[in-house]
Amino acid sequence: MTSVHKDQIRKICQLQETREEAEKIYHLAASKTAPGTGFELKDSSIGLPAVCALLASRKLGNDDVNENVAQQASCLEMPKFRNAMLAVKKALASKPQRHTYSAPVVTYEAVVQAVKLGKNVNLITAWCGYVESELAQRNEDYRQAGREVTVAVFCWTCQLLKIMKVKPDVLRAKYGVSDQAYVNIISALESTCQDAAELVQEALAALKKNPKNVVLPPATTTASDVSFTLSRSLSKSPSKSAMKARMLDGSPSKTPTHKRKVVFSQDVEEAGDLPETPSKRPKFSSPLKSARLRALHEAGPSFLSPAKAIAPLPAPTPSAASTPARSSRYADDMLVEEVMAERIASTSTPSGQDVLPSTPRRRRQFTTTDASDVERSGSCGVSHAAPASSVREDMEARRPRRHRPILSDHKQWLQGDPRLAREWEEIRGRLGRVEVTF
C-alpha cells in the first residue's frame, strides 16, 4: 500500500478501528483483483481505497463511512463505483484454487479441426508429417517435436499449399507459441527444407490438374523414429568394421592373422617336417658357409695335440646345418668352443678310461699331468704341427672377433695350444735342444 492510498483511507474513515480494518481489506483486495486473476478492476482501480473503507464500515456496523462519501472520494461515477464494489466482494469471497498447467498435446489432426478444414485433410496431414521428418533429420535442435514445431510446420505447409484460411497469428495465440520460436522454426524450414517445398508444390500442381489425383509424400519417418535409429547406430564403434567384428566372433582356437610372430630360442624341427608356406619357409645356410664349416670340422684333428688319442668329430646333421635361428658368427663360435672342449677332454682323460661326450657349457674335472708328460707331448706335437700350419693360420685368420678362450689349468693350456707348441719348438731350435725347466 502506497502512502497516497493510506492517506485517502485515513481521510475517509474517522474511527481508528475502521481505518485498520480498511487497510487489511485493501491488502487482500489488491492481490485478488490483480491482472490475470479474473477480477480485474481496470479503470476503476483508482477507487479501490474508498471501496475498502465502505466495506470496512459495513463490516463493523458503525456507519463511519456511507456510500455517497465513498463514491465522491473515489472520483468515479455511481454505476462504476457499484460495479467495482461488486467485483471486490466477489474477489474477497472467492477461494484460492490450485492451477495445474499441462501442456496440451498438439497434433496435425487437432490443428486441422481447429482451423475447420474440410477438404484434403489426409493430404495436408501427410505432407506436414513429411516436412517435420525432413526438419528433424537436417536440424538436431528440432528432433523432439513440440507444439511450436507442429504449429510452425503446419502454417508453413499450408502456405505452400495455398490454403488462405490458415491464420498463423491466431494459431500462435491459441496454442501459446512465442513469436521468436515461430520465427526461428520458419527460418530453419526455409534454409533446410527446400527439397520438401518443391515436392509439396509438385503435389499441389498435380492436384490442380486433376482433383482426384492426390499425390502423397514418400515413406517418411517421424522425429521419434529418427532419434531411435540414431541411438542404435551410435551404440557401435565407428572405427570397427563388420569384417573385424566377424573375426572377433570366430572360433577361439583359430589364431588371427594380425598377431605378431614369436621366435623361440630352441631348435626347430627338420626342414622336411615344416610346411612350405610363405610365412613359415625354413632358412637354409648358404653353400659357402656350409663348406667352410665342413672344412673346419675335417681339419680339426690335424692341429690338435697327438699325445693322446682323439675321437673324430661327428658329422654335421641336416638339422644342425639348417637351423634358421643361428647366424654364421654364432656357428663359428660354437664350433670353436666344441673343438677346444673336445681337445681338452682328449688330452686330459686317461688312456684307460672312455671319453665322455663333450658340450661347451658342461664343466669337467680334469687330471693334471707331470712336466715330463708335457715335455714329451710337446716334442711329439711339433713333428706333426708343420703339415697343418696353413690350416692353423687359416683358422687364426678366421677366428671370431668375440672369441673367449676356455679357462683351464696352465699345463693343459700350454699343452693344447698349437701356437705355444710352435713357439716351444722355436725356442728349442734356438737353444740347440737344451733342456728348459720352469
C-alpha positions as CSV (number, residue, x, y, z in Angstrom):
1,M,0.0,0.0,0.0
2,T,1.3,3.4,-1.0
3,S,1.2,6.4,1.2
4,V,-1.3,8.1,-1.1
5,H,-3.8,5.2,-0.7
6,K,-3.2,5.2,3.1
7,D,-3.8,8.9,3.4
8,Q,-7.0,8.5,1.4
9,I,-8.3,5.9,3.8
10,R,-7.5,8.0,6.8
11,K,-9.3,11.0,5.4
12,I,-12.4,8.9,4.7
13,C,-12.5,7.0,8.0
14,Q,-12.9,8.8,11.2
15,L,-12.5,5.9,13.6
16,Q,-9.2,4.1,14.2
17,E,-10.8,0.7,14.1
18,T,-12.4,1.5,10.7
19,R,-9.0,2.6,9.3
20,E,-7.2,-0.6,10.4
21,E,-10.0,-2.8,9.0
22,A,-10.0,-0.9,5.7
23,E,-6.2,-1.3,5.4
24,K,-6.5,-5.1,5.9
25,I,-9.3,-5.3,3.3
26,Y,-7.2,-3.2,0.9
27,H,-4.2,-5.6,1.1
28,L,-6.3,-8.6,0.4
29,A,-8.4,-7.0,-2.4
30,A,-5.3,-5.6,-4.2
31,S,-3.9,-9.1,-4.6
32,K,-7.1,-10.7,-5.6
33,T,-8.0,-8.0,-8.2
34,A,-4.6,-8.0,-9.9
35,P,-4.4,-8.6,-13.7
36,G,-4.8,-12.2,-14.6
37,T,-7.0,-13.2,-11.6
38,G,-10.3,-12.8,-13.4
39,F,-11.5,-9.9,-11.1
40,E,-9.6,-7.0,-12.7
41,L,-10.9,-3.5,-11.9
42,K,-9.2,-1.9,-14.9
43,D,-10.1,1.8,-15.0
44,S,-12.0,1.5,-11.6
45,S,-8.8,0.6,-9.7
46,I,-8.4,4.2,-8.7
47,G,-11.5,3.9,-6.3
48,L,-10.2,0.8,-4.5
49,P,-9.3,2.6,-1.2
50,A,-12.8,4.2,-1.0
51,V,-14.5,0.8,-1.7
52,C,-12.4,-0.8,1.0
53,A,-13.3,1.9,3.5
54,L,-17.0,1.5,2.8
55,L,-16.8,-2.3,3.2
56,A,-14.9,-2.0,6.5
57,S,-17.5,0.3,7.9
58,R,-20.3,-2.0,6.9
59,K,-18.5,-5.0,8.3
60,L,-18.0,-3.3,11.6
61,G,-21.6,-1.7,11.5
62,N,-20.5,1.6,12.9
63,D,-21.8,3.7,10.0
64,D,-18.5,5.6,9.9
65,V,-18.5,5.8,6.1
66,N,-21.6,6.0,3.9
67,E,-21.9,5.2,0.2
68,N,-22.1,8.8,-1.1
69,V,-19.0,9.9,0.7
70,A,-17.1,6.9,-0.6
71,Q,-18.4,7.5,-4.1
72,Q,-17.3,11.1,-4.1
73,A,-13.8,10.2,-2.6
74,S,-13.3,7.6,-5.3
75,C,-13.7,10.1,-8.2
76,L,-15.9,7.5,-10.0
77,E,-19.5,7.7,-11.2
78,M,-22.0,5.8,-9.2
79,P,-22.6,2.9,-11.7
80,K,-18.8,2.3,-12.0
81,F,-18.4,2.6,-8.2
82,R,-21.1,0.0,-7.6
83,N,-19.6,-2.4,-10.2
84,A,-16.2,-2.0,-8.6
85,M,-17.6,-2.8,-5.2
86,L,-19.3,-5.9,-6.5
87,A,-16.1,-7.1,-8.2
88,V,-14.2,-6.6,-4.9
89,K,-16.8,-8.5,-3.0
90,K,-16.6,-11.4,-5.4
91,A,-12.8,-11.4,-5.3
92,L,-12.8,-11.5,-1.5
93,A,-15.4,-14.2,-1.4
94,S,-13.5,-16.4,-3.9
95,K,-11.4,-19.3,-2.6
96,P,-7.8,-19.8,-3.8
97,Q,-7.6,-22.5,-6.5
98,R,-4.6,-24.5,-7.4
99,H,-4.0,-24.2,-11.1
100,T,-2.2,-27.1,-12.6
101,Y,-0.7,-26.4,-16.0
102,S,-0.3,-29.2,-18.5
103,A,1.0,-28.6,-22.0
104,P,-1.6,-29.7,-24.5
105,V,-0.7,-32.4,-26.9
106,V,-0.9,-30.7,-30.3
107,T,-1.4,-32.9,-33.4
108,Y,-1.9,-32.0,-37.0
109,E,-5.4,-33.5,-36.9
110,A,-6.3,-31.3,-34.0
111,V,-5.0,-28.2,-35.7
112,V,-7.0,-29.1,-38.9
113,Q,-10.1,-29.4,-36.8
114,A,-9.4,-26.1,-35.1
115,V,-9.0,-24.4,-38.5
116,K,-12.0,-26.3,-39.8
117,L,-10.5,-27.5,-43.0
118,G,-12.9,-29.9,-44.7
119,K,-11.1,-30.9,-47.9
120,N,-7.9,-32.9,-48.5
121,V,-7.3,-33.4,-44.8
122,N,-5.3,-36.5,-45.3
123,L,-3.1,-34.7,-47.9
124,I,-2.4,-31.9,-45.5
125,T,-1.5,-34.1,-42.5
126,A,0.7,-36.4,-44.6
127,W,2.7,-33.5,-46.1
128,C,3.0,-31.9,-42.6
129,G,4.5,-35.1,-41.2
130,Y,6.9,-35.4,-44.2
131,V,8.1,-31.8,-43.7
132,E,8.6,-32.4,-39.9
133,S,10.7,-35.5,-40.6
134,E,12.9,-33.6,-43.0
135,L,13.4,-30.9,-40.5
136,A,14.3,-33.4,-37.7
137,Q,16.8,-35.1,-40.0
138,R,18.6,-31.9,-41.0
139,N,18.4,-30.0,-37.8
140,E,19.3,-31.5,-34.4
141,D,17.5,-28.8,-32.5
142,Y,14.1,-29.8,-33.6
143,R,14.3,-33.6,-33.3
144,Q,11.9,-33.5,-30.3
145,A,8.6,-32.5,-31.7
146,G,6.6,-29.9,-29.7
147,R,3.6,-27.6,-30.1
148,E,5.9,-24.9,-31.5
149,V,7.3,-27.2,-34.2
150,T,3.8,-28.6,-35.0
151,V,2.2,-25.1,-35.4
152,A,5.1,-23.7,-37.4
153,V,5.3,-26.7,-39.8
154,F,1.5,-26.7,-40.3
155,C,1.5,-23.0,-41.1
156,W,4.4,-23.3,-43.5
157,T,3.0,-26.3,-45.3
158,C,-0.4,-24.7,-45.7
159,Q,1.3,-21.6,-47.1
160,L,2.9,-23.8,-49.8
161,L,-0.4,-25.5,-50.5
162,K,-2.1,-22.0,-50.9
163,I,-4.6,-22.5,-48.1
164,M,-5.6,-19.0,-47.3
165,K,-7.9,-19.9,-44.4
166,V,-5.0,-20.6,-42.0
167,K,-4.0,-17.6,-39.9
168,P,-0.6,-18.1,-38.2
169,D,-1.3,-15.3,-35.6
170,V,-4.5,-17.0,-34.5
171,L,-2.8,-20.4,-34.1
172,R,0.1,-19.0,-32.2
173,A,-2.2,-17.3,-29.8
174,K,-4.4,-20.4,-29.4
175,Y,-1.5,-22.8,-28.6
176,G,0.8,-20.3,-26.8
177,V,3.7,-20.3,-29.3
178,S,6.0,-17.3,-28.9
179,D,6.9,-15.1,-31.8
180,Q,10.6,-15.7,-31.5
181,A,10.3,-19.5,-31.5
182,Y,7.9,-19.4,-34.5
183,V,10.3,-17.2,-36.5
184,N,13.3,-19.4,-35.7
185,I,11.5,-22.6,-36.9
186,I,10.3,-20.9,-40.1
187,S,13.8,-19.7,-40.9
188,A,15.1,-23.3,-40.3
189,L,12.4,-24.6,-42.7
190,E,13.3,-22.1,-45.3
191,S,17.0,-22.9,-45.2
192,T,17.0,-26.7,-44.9
193,C,13.7,-28.0,-46.4
194,Q,13.7,-26.6,-49.9
195,D,13.6,-30.1,-51.4
196,A,10.4,-30.8,-49.4
197,A,9.0,-27.5,-50.5
198,E,9.5,-28.4,-54.2
199,L,7.7,-31.8,-53.6
200,V,4.8,-30.0,-52.0
201,Q,4.5,-27.6,-54.9
202,E,4.6,-30.5,-57.3
203,A,1.8,-32.2,-55.4
204,L,-0.2,-29.0,-55.5
205,A,0.2,-28.7,-59.3
206,A,-0.9,-32.3,-59.8
207,L,-3.9,-31.7,-57.6
208,K,-4.9,-28.7,-59.6
209,K,-4.7,-30.6,-62.9
210,N,-6.8,-33.5,-61.6
211,P,-8.6,-33.1,-58.2
212,K,-8.8,-36.9,-57.9
213,N,-5.1,-37.3,-58.3
214,V,-3.9,-36.9,-54.7
215,V,-0.1,-37.2,-54.5
216,L,1.1,-38.3,-51.1
217,P,4.7,-37.9,-49.9
218,P,7.2,-40.8,-49.9
219,A,7.6,-43.0,-47.0
220,T,8.7,-40.9,-44.1
221,T,9.9,-41.4,-40.5
222,T,8.9,-39.4,-37.6
223,A,11.2,-37.5,-35.3
224,S,10.9,-40.2,-32.6
225,D,12.0,-42.8,-35.2
226,V,14.9,-40.7,-36.3
227,S,16.2,-40.3,-32.7
228,F,15.7,-44.1,-32.1
229,T,17.7,-45.0,-35.2
230,L,20.5,-42.6,-34.3
231,S,20.8,-44.0,-30.8
232,R,21.1,-47.5,-32.2
233,S,23.6,-46.6,-34.8
234,L,25.8,-44.8,-32.3
235,S,25.9,-47.8,-30.0
236,K,28.6,-49.4,-32.1
237,S,32.1,-48.1,-32.5
238,P,32.6,-46.3,-35.8
239,S,36.2,-47.4,-36.0
240,K,35.4,-51.1,-36.1
241,S,34.2,-52.6,-39.4
242,A,31.9,-55.5,-39.9
243,M,34.9,-57.6,-41.1
244,K,36.7,-57.1,-37.8
245,A,33.6,-57.9,-35.8
246,R,33.2,-61.2,-37.6
247,M,36.9,-62.0,-37.0
248,L,36.4,-61.4,-33.3
249,D,33.3,-63.6,-33.2
250,G,35.2,-66.6,-34.7
251,S,36.4,-69.7,-33.0
252,P,38.9,-69.2,-30.2
253,S,41.1,-72.0,-31.4
254,K,42.0,-70.1,-34.6
255,T,44.9,-67.7,-34.3
256,P,44.1,-64.4,-36.1
257,T,46.5,-63.4,-38.9
258,H,47.2,-60.0,-37.4
259,K,49.0,-61.4,-34.3
260,R,52.7,-60.8,-34.1
261,K,55.1,-63.7,-34.9
262,V,57.1,-65.2,-31.9
263,V,60.6,-66.6,-32.4
264,F,61.7,-69.2,-29.8
265,S,65.2,-69.9,-28.8
266,Q,65.1,-73.7,-29.1
267,D,65.8,-75.5,-32.3
268,V,63.0,-76.0,-34.7
269,E,62.1,-79.3,-36.5
270,E,63.8,-80.6,-39.5
271,A,63.3,-79.0,-42.9
272,G,61.2,-81.9,-44.2
273,D,58.6,-81.5,-41.4
274,L,58.0,-77.8,-42.0
275,P,55.1,-76.8,-44.3
276,E,56.1,-74.9,-47.4
277,T,54.2,-71.7,-46.8
278,P,55.4,-68.2,-47.4
279,S,55.2,-67.3,-43.7
280,K,57.0,-70.4,-42.4
281,R,59.6,-71.2,-45.1
282,P,62.8,-72.6,-43.5
283,K,66.0,-70.7,-43.9
284,F,69.0,-72.9,-45.0
285,S,72.6,-72.0,-44.8
286,S,74.4,-70.9,-47.9
287,P,76.7,-73.3,-49.7
288,L,79.7,-71.2,-48.9
289,K,79.1,-71.2,-45.1
290,S,78.3,-74.9,-45.1
291,A,81.6,-75.7,-47.0
292,R,83.6,-73.6,-44.6
293,L,82.1,-75.2,-41.5
294,R,82.7,-78.7,-43.0
295,A,86.3,-77.8,-43.7
296,L,86.8,-76.7,-40.1
297,H,85.3,-80.0,-38.9
298,E,87.6,-82.0,-41.1
299,A,90.8,-80.0,-40.3
300,G,90.1,-80.0,-36.5
301,P,92.1,-83.2,-35.6
302,S,95.1,-82.3,-37.6
303,F,96.3,-79.4,-35.4
304,L,95.3,-80.9,-32.1
305,S,98.0,-82.4,-29.8
306,P,98.7,-86.0,-30.9
307,A,99.9,-87.1,-27.5
308,K,96.5,-88.8,-26.8
309,A,94.0,-90.5,-29.0
310,I,91.5,-88.0,-30.3
311,A,88.0,-89.1,-31.1
312,P,86.7,-87.9,-34.5
313,L,84.1,-85.2,-34.5
314,P,80.6,-86.3,-35.5
315,A,79.5,-85.2,-39.0
316,P,77.1,-82.3,-39.0
317,T,73.5,-83.4,-39.2
318,P,71.0,-81.8,-41.6
319,S,69.0,-80.4,-38.7
320,A,72.1,-78.7,-37.2
321,A,73.2,-77.4,-40.6
322,S,69.8,-75.9,-41.4
323,T,69.0,-74.2,-38.1
324,P,67.4,-71.0,-39.2
325,A,68.0,-69.1,-35.9
326,R,71.8,-69.3,-35.9
327,S,73.9,-66.9,-37.8
328,S,77.4,-67.6,-39.3
329,R,79.3,-65.9,-36.5
330,Y,77.3,-67.7,-33.9
331,A,78.0,-71.0,-35.7
332,D,81.7,-70.3,-35.8
333,D,81.8,-69.5,-32.1
334,M,80.0,-72.7,-31.2
335,L,82.3,-74.8,-33.5
336,V,85.5,-73.4,-31.9
337,E,84.2,-74.0,-28.4
338,E,83.3,-77.6,-29.3
339,V,86.7,-78.2,-30.8
340,M,88.6,-76.8,-27.8
341,A,86.4,-78.7,-25.4
342,E,87.0,-81.9,-27.3
343,R,90.7,-81.3,-27.4
344,I,90.9,-80.6,-23.7
345,A,88.8,-83.7,-22.9
346,S,91.0,-85.9,-25.1
347,T,94.3,-84.6,-23.6
348,S,93.2,-84.7,-20.0
349,T,91.4,-88.0,-19.9
350,P,93.5,-91.1,-19.1
351,S,94.1,-93.7,-21.8
352,G,92.3,-96.5,-19.9
353,Q,89.0,-94.6,-19.5
354,D,86.3,-93.9,-22.0
355,V,86.0,-90.5,-23.4
356,L,82.9,-88.7,-22.2
357,P,80.7,-86.7,-24.6
358,S,81.7,-83.0,-24.5
359,T,79.4,-79.9,-24.5
360,P,80.6,-76.3,-24.4
361,R,78.6,-75.5,-21.3
362,R,79.4,-78.5,-19.1
363,R,82.2,-78.1,-16.6
364,R,84.5,-81.1,-16.3
365,Q,87.0,-82.4,-13.8
366,F,90.5,-82.7,-15.3
367,T,93.5,-84.6,-14.2
368,T,96.9,-83.0,-14.1
369,T,100.0,-84.4,-15.8
370,D,103.6,-84.3,-15.0
371,A,106.2,-82.0,-16.5
372,S,107.8,-84.9,-18.3
373,D,104.5,-85.7,-20.0
374,V,104.1,-82.1,-21.0
375,E,107.7,-82.1,-22.5
376,R,107.1,-85.4,-24.2
377,S,103.8,-84.5,-25.7
378,G,105.2,-81.1,-26.8
379,S,108.1,-82.8,-28.6
380,C,105.7,-85.2,-30.4
381,G,103.3,-82.5,-31.3
382,V,106.0,-80.4,-33.0
383,S,106.7,-83.1,-35.6
384,H,103.0,-83.1,-36.7
385,A,102.4,-79.4,-36.5
386,A,104.3,-78.5,-39.7
387,P,101.9,-80.1,-42.2
388,A,98.9,-78.3,-40.7
389,S,100.5,-74.8,-40.4
390,S,98.4,-73.5,-43.3
391,V,95.2,-74.8,-41.7
392,R,96.1,-73.2,-38.3
393,E,96.9,-69.9,-39.9
394,D,93.6,-70.0,-41.8
395,M,91.9,-70.9,-38.5
396,E,93.5,-68.0,-36.7
397,A,92.6,-65.6,-39.6
398,R,89.0,-66.7,-39.4
399,R,88.8,-66.6,-35.6
400,P,85.7,-64.6,-34.5
401,R,86.2,-61.2,-33.0
402,R,84.4,-62.1,-29.8
403,H,86.5,-65.3,-29.2
404,R,86.8,-66.1,-25.5
405,P,89.3,-69.0,-24.6
406,I,88.3,-71.5,-22.1
407,L,89.9,-71.0,-18.7
408,S,91.7,-74.1,-17.6
409,D,95.0,-75.2,-15.9
410,H,98.1,-73.6,-17.3
411,K,99.7,-77.0,-18.1
412,Q,96.7,-78.2,-20.1
413,W,96.5,-74.8,-21.9
414,L,100.2,-75.0,-22.7
415,Q,99.9,-78.5,-24.0
416,G,96.8,-78.0,-26.2
417,D,97.6,-74.6,-27.8
418,P,99.2,-75.1,-31.2
419,R,100.7,-71.6,-31.2
420,L,102.5,-72.3,-27.9
421,A,103.7,-75.6,-29.3
422,R,105.2,-73.8,-32.3
423,E,106.8,-71.2,-30.1
424,W,108.2,-74.0,-27.9
425,E,109.7,-75.7,-30.9
426,E,111.3,-72.4,-32.0
427,I,112.8,-71.9,-28.5
428,R,114.2,-75.4,-28.6
429,G,115.7,-74.8,-32.0
430,R,117.4,-71.7,-30.9
431,L,118.9,-73.2,-27.7
432,G,120.0,-76.3,-29.5
433,R,117.6,-78.6,-27.8
434,V,118.8,-77.6,-24.3
435,E,116.5,-78.8,-21.5
436,V,114.5,-75.9,-20.2
437,T,113.0,-76.1,-16.8
438,F,110.4,-73.9,-15.1
